[in-house]
């Protein structure tokens, strides 16, 4: 901070306040001038304190903004403590810290309660209204595609094509649990009959990475932008009746929506089609929903197809 001082010779001087209470000389006339003491210097309001207070209000419920307000308020208090005679604004700094902590707590509570009390379900229900079929037996038999699977419970509905897609061949099956934001998807895909399980796995991962699981991976390949895709675990499943498989734990993040899936690739030796079965939900729900997801995956079975596949 600088102080303005006018010498009797008419020179206007801008002097740093660190010279408060000292005698200086005018650079123009060399006359001795007495600087006012520190006690008489005007106090300035801390910019950090003001920034903390304003950011706490403007950034309310953003978490990042409120945490930054707390940090700035803390820095302001330190600055004020070391320059009590020159810097003011302690009340602004304290208010910024208190409001920052309060709004951060309220924001986190709101975010957690949103799913804890099932409020997020209220948003999903209109999105899925009229698109899911909860009627019929739990076991779903898809003779044409050559597989059967059982819904984990009556809360899982079968996704039906909208009317404009009704004339298209629906090879994939999508099951949705709206309350738990859970998905179970399975679809067949034609491959060379000599393909190894590893080749099928790589093909399935490519489809799974690029597929839109809401409308069906085999029906919609969308450009969804940058995504996070990570295979965290892979293991081979026991071979039963010449049917072999591999299971993977996959994190898939598209458009800010992160999901954790158990993905299984199944193929009968010498057959010309493989099956991909994936069941998943958001990471924080995964542990709770995993028994249901595995129940659905374990129920998946291949059907005998004496005449071979009968879909294009």
C-alpha positions as CSV (number, residue, x, y, z in Angstrom):
1,X,0.0,0.0,0.0
2,X,1.3,3.5,-0.9
3,X,0.7,6.8,0.8
4,X,0.3,10.2,-1.0
5,X,2.3,13.0,0.6
6,X,2.7,16.6,-0.7
7,X,5.9,18.5,0.0
8,X,5.9,22.3,0.6
9,X,7.8,22.6,-2.7
10,X,4.8,21.2,-4.5
11,X,6.1,17.8,-5.2
12,X,3.5,15.0,-4.9
13,X,5.1,11.8,-3.5
14,X,3.9,8.2,-3.5
15,X,5.6,6.5,-0.5
16,X,5.3,2.9,0.5
17,X,3.6,2.5,3.9
18,X,6.6,0.6,5.2
19,X,8.2,4.0,5.8
20,X,5.3,5.0,8.2
21,X,6.5,7.0,11.2
22,X,9.9,7.6,9.6
23,X,11.6,10.8,8.3
24,X,12.2,10.9,4.5
25,X,13.7,13.5,2.2
26,X,11.9,15.1,-0.7
27,X,13.7,14.0,-3.9
28,X,13.1,17.5,-5.4
29,X,14.1,19.9,-2.7
30,X,15.8,17.6,-0.2
31,X,13.6,18.8,2.6
32,X,13.0,16.5,5.5
33,X,9.4,15.2,5.7
34,X,7.7,13.3,8.5
35,X,5.7,10.3,7.4
36,X,2.5,9.7,9.5
37,X,2.7,6.9,12.0
38,X,1.2,3.5,11.4
39,X,-1.6,4.2,13.8
40,X,-2.8,7.0,11.6
41,X,-2.7,5.0,8.3
42,X,-6.0,4.0,6.7
43,X,-6.8,0.3,6.9
44,X,-7.7,-1.5,3.7
45,X,-10.2,-4.4,3.5
46,X,-8.6,-7.7,2.6
47,X,-9.2,-8.7,-1.0
48,X,-9.0,-12.4,0.1
49,X,-11.7,-11.8,2.7
50,X,-14.0,-10.2,0.2
51,X,-13.4,-12.9,-2.4
52,X,-14.1,-15.6,0.2
53,X,-17.5,-14.0,1.1
54,X,-18.5,-13.4,-2.5
55,X,-17.5,-16.9,-3.6
56,X,-19.4,-18.6,-0.8
57,X,-22.6,-16.9,-2.0
58,X,-22.0,-17.2,-5.8
59,X,-20.6,-20.7,-5.6
60,X,-23.2,-22.1,-3.2
61,X,-24.0,-25.8,-3.8
62,X,-21.2,-26.2,-6.3
63,X,-18.9,-27.8,-3.6
64,X,-15.8,-26.6,-5.4
65,X,-16.7,-23.0,-5.1
66,X,-17.6,-23.3,-1.4
67,X,-14.4,-25.2,-0.6
68,X,-12.4,-22.5,-2.3
69,X,-14.3,-19.9,-0.3
70,X,-13.2,-21.6,2.9
71,X,-9.6,-21.7,1.8
72,X,-9.6,-18.0,0.8
73,X,-11.2,-17.1,4.1
74,X,-8.4,-19.0,6.0
75,X,-5.7,-17.2,4.0
76,X,-7.4,-13.9,4.7
77,X,-7.5,-14.5,8.5
78,X,-3.7,-15.3,8.4
79,X,-3.0,-12.1,6.4
80,X,-5.1,-10.0,8.8
81,X,-3.5,-11.4,11.8
82,X,0.0,-10.5,10.6
83,X,-1.1,-7.0,9.5
84,X,-3.7,-5.9,12.1
85,X,-2.8,-2.3,11.8
86,X,-3.1,-2.2,8.0
87,X,-5.6,-4.9,6.9
88,X,-9.3,-5.2,7.9
89,X,-12.1,-7.6,6.8
90,X,-12.0,-10.2,9.5
91,X,-15.8,-10.3,9.5
92,X,-15.9,-11.0,5.8
93,X,-13.4,-13.8,6.1
94,X,-15.3,-15.5,8.9
95,X,-18.6,-15.1,7.1
96,X,-17.0,-16.7,4.0
97,X,-15.7,-19.6,5.9
98,X,-18.9,-20.2,7.8
99,X,-21.0,-20.0,4.6
100,X,-18.6,-22.1,2.7
101,X,-18.7,-24.9,5.3
102,X,-22.5,-24.7,5.5
103,X,-23.1,-24.8,1.8
104,X,-20.6,-27.6,1.3
105,X,-22.3,-29.7,3.9
106,X,-25.8,-29.0,2.5
107,X,-24.5,-29.8,-1.0
108,X,-23.0,-33.1,0.0
109,X,-26.1,-34.0,2.0
110,X,-28.3,-33.2,-1.0
111,X,-26.2,-35.2,-3.4
112,X,-26.1,-38.2,-1.1
113,X,-29.8,-38.0,-0.2
114,X,-30.7,-37.8,-3.8
115,X,-29.9,-41.5,-4.2
116,X,-30.1,-42.5,-0.5
117,X,-33.9,-41.6,-0.4
118,X,-34.6,-42.7,-3.9
119,X,-35.1,-39.3,-5.3
120,X,-33.1,-40.1,-8.4
121,X,-35.8,-42.8,-9.2
122,X,-38.3,-40.0,-9.6
123,X,-36.3,-38.7,-12.5
124,X,-35.8,-42.1,-14.2
125,X,-39.4,-43.2,-13.9
126,X,-40.8,-40.7,-16.5
127,X,-37.9,-41.6,-18.9
128,X,-38.8,-45.3,-18.8
129,X,-42.6,-44.8,-18.6
130,X,-44.4,-47.1,-21.1
131,X,-41.1,-48.6,-22.4
132,X,-40.8,-51.5,-20.0
133,X,-42.8,-54.7,-19.8
134,X,-43.1,-56.2,-16.3
135,X,-45.7,-58.8,-17.2
136,X,-45.3,-62.5,-18.0
137,X,-43.0,-65.1,-16.5
138,X,-39.6,-64.3,-15.1
139,X,-37.9,-66.6,-17.5
140,X,-37.5,-65.1,-21.0
141,X,-37.0,-67.5,-23.8
142,X,-35.7,-66.2,-27.1
143,X,-35.9,-69.2,-29.4
144,X,-35.0,-67.3,-32.5
145,X,-31.8,-66.0,-31.0
146,X,-31.0,-69.3,-29.2
147,X,-30.9,-68.2,-25.5
148,X,-33.0,-67.9,-22.4
149,X,-32.5,-65.8,-19.3
150,X,-34.5,-65.2,-16.1
151,X,-35.3,-61.7,-14.7
152,X,-33.7,-61.4,-11.2
153,X,-37.1,-60.3,-9.8
154,X,-40.4,-58.7,-10.9
155,X,-38.8,-55.3,-10.5
156,X,-36.8,-55.9,-13.7
157,X,-38.7,-55.0,-16.9
158,X,-38.1,-55.9,-20.5
159,X,-37.3,-52.9,-22.7
160,X,-39.4,-52.8,-25.8
161,X,-38.6,-51.0,-29.0
162,X,-40.5,-47.7,-29.6
163,X,-43.1,-47.9,-32.4
164,X,-40.8,-46.4,-35.0
165,X,-38.4,-49.3,-34.5
166,X,-41.0,-52.0,-34.3
167,X,-40.4,-53.2,-37.8
168,X,-36.8,-53.8,-37.1
169,X,-35.3,-57.1,-36.0
170,X,-34.6,-56.9,-32.3
171,X,-31.8,-59.4,-31.5
172,X,-30.7,-58.0,-28.2
173,X,-32.6,-58.1,-24.9
174,X,-32.4,-55.3,-22.4
175,X,-33.7,-55.7,-18.8
176,X,-34.0,-52.6,-16.6
177,X,-34.5,-52.1,-12.9
178,X,-35.6,-48.5,-12.7
179,X,-35.4,-48.2,-8.9
180,X,-31.8,-49.4,-8.7
181,X,-30.7,-48.0,-12.0
182,X,-29.7,-51.5,-13.0
183,X,-29.2,-52.9,-16.5
184,X,-28.9,-56.4,-17.9
185,X,-28.2,-56.7,-21.6
186,X,-27.6,-59.8,-23.8
187,X,-27.3,-60.1,-27.5
188,X,-26.0,-62.6,-30.0
189,X,-23.5,-61.8,-32.8
190,X,-22.4,-63.8,-35.8
191,X,-18.8,-64.8,-35.8
192,X,-16.6,-67.3,-37.7
193,X,-17.2,-70.8,-36.3
194,X,-13.4,-71.3,-35.9
195,X,-13.0,-68.2,-33.7
196,X,-11.3,-68.7,-30.4
197,X,-12.8,-67.4,-27.1
198,X,-10.1,-64.8,-27.0
199,X,-11.1,-63.5,-30.5
200,X,-14.8,-63.4,-29.3
201,X,-13.8,-61.6,-26.2
202,X,-12.0,-58.8,-28.1
203,X,-14.9,-58.4,-30.5
204,X,-17.4,-58.3,-27.6
205,X,-15.3,-55.6,-25.8
206,X,-15.2,-53.5,-28.9
207,X,-19.0,-53.7,-29.3
208,X,-19.5,-53.1,-25.6
209,X,-17.2,-50.1,-25.7
210,X,-19.1,-48.4,-28.6
211,X,-22.6,-49.6,-27.9
212,X,-25.5,-47.6,-26.5
213,X,-26.9,-50.0,-23.9
214,X,-30.1,-48.1,-23.4
215,X,-31.4,-48.7,-26.9
216,X,-29.5,-51.9,-27.6
217,X,-25.8,-52.3,-28.6
218,X,-26.6,-54.1,-31.9
219,X,-29.2,-51.5,-33.0
220,X,-27.4,-48.3,-32.2
221,X,-23.7,-47.4,-32.5
222,X,-23.5,-43.8,-31.5
223,X,-20.6,-41.3,-31.4
224,X,-20.9,-40.5,-27.6
225,X,-17.7,-38.6,-27.3
226,X,-14.8,-39.3,-25.0
227,X,-15.4,-42.1,-22.6
228,X,-13.7,-44.1,-19.9
229,X,-13.4,-47.8,-20.5
230,X,-11.4,-50.1,-18.3
231,X,-11.3,-53.8,-17.9
232,X,-10.4,-54.4,-14.3
233,X,-10.7,-58.2,-14.0
234,X,-11.0,-61.2,-16.3
235,X,-11.4,-64.9,-15.7
236,X,-12.4,-68.0,-17.7
237,X,-15.6,-69.7,-16.8
238,X,-15.8,-73.5,-16.6
239,X,-16.6,-75.3,-19.9
240,X,-20.0,-77.0,-19.8
241,X,-21.3,-79.1,-22.7
242,X,-18.7,-77.6,-25.1
243,X,-19.8,-74.1,-24.1
244,X,-17.0,-71.9,-22.9
245,X,-17.0,-68.4,-21.5
246,X,-15.0,-65.6,-20.0
247,X,-16.1,-63.1,-17.3
248,X,-14.8,-59.5,-17.0
249,X,-15.4,-56.6,-14.6
250,X,-15.7,-53.4,-16.7
251,X,-16.0,-49.7,-15.9
252,X,-17.7,-47.8,-18.6
253,X,-18.1,-44.0,-18.4
254,X,-20.0,-42.2,-21.1
255,X,-21.2,-38.6,-21.0
256,X,-20.5,-38.4,-17.3
257,X,-22.5,-41.5,-16.4
258,X,-20.2,-44.1,-14.8
259,X,-21.3,-47.7,-14.7
260,X,-19.7,-50.9,-13.4
261,X,-20.6,-54.1,-15.4
262,X,-20.0,-57.8,-15.1
263,X,-19.6,-58.8,-18.7
264,X,-19.7,-62.4,-19.9
265,X,-18.8,-63.7,-23.4
266,X,-20.2,-67.2,-24.1
267,X,-19.6,-69.3,-27.2
268,X,-20.3,-73.0,-28.0
269,X,-17.3,-74.6,-29.7
270,X,-17.7,-74.8,-33.4
271,X,-20.7,-72.5,-33.4
272,X,-21.0,-69.5,-35.7
273,X,-22.3,-67.1,-33.0
274,X,-21.3,-65.8,-29.7
275,X,-23.3,-64.2,-26.9
276,X,-22.5,-61.2,-24.8
277,X,-24.3,-60.8,-21.5
278,X,-23.6,-57.7,-19.4
279,X,-25.2,-56.6,-16.1
280,X,-24.3,-53.5,-14.2
281,X,-25.2,-50.3,-12.3
282,X,-23.5,-47.3,-10.9
283,X,-20.4,-48.0,-8.8
284,X,-21.9,-47.0,-5.4
285,X,-24.8,-49.3,-6.0
286,X,-22.8,-52.2,-7.4
287,X,-22.1,-54.0,-4.1
288,X,-25.7,-54.0,-3.1
289,X,-27.1,-55.0,-6.4
290,X,-24.4,-57.5,-7.4
291,X,-26.3,-60.6,-6.1
292,X,-29.2,-59.6,-8.4
293,X,-26.9,-59.0,-11.3
294,X,-25.2,-62.4,-10.9
295,X,-28.5,-64.1,-10.4
296,X,-29.5,-62.9,-13.9
297,X,-26.2,-63.7,-15.4
298,X,-26.1,-67.2,-13.9
299,X,-29.6,-67.9,-15.3
300,X,-28.4,-67.3,-18.9
301,X,-28.4,-70.5,-20.9
302,X,-28.1,-71.5,-24.6
303,X,-31.0,-73.3,-26.3
304,X,-30.7,-76.4,-28.5
305,X,-31.0,-75.2,-32.1
306,X,-31.3,-78.4,-34.3
307,X,-31.8,-76.3,-37.4
308,X,-29.0,-73.8,-36.6
309,X,-29.6,-70.1,-36.1
310,X,-32.7,-68.7,-37.8
311,X,-32.0,-65.0,-37.7
312,X,-30.2,-62.9,-40.3
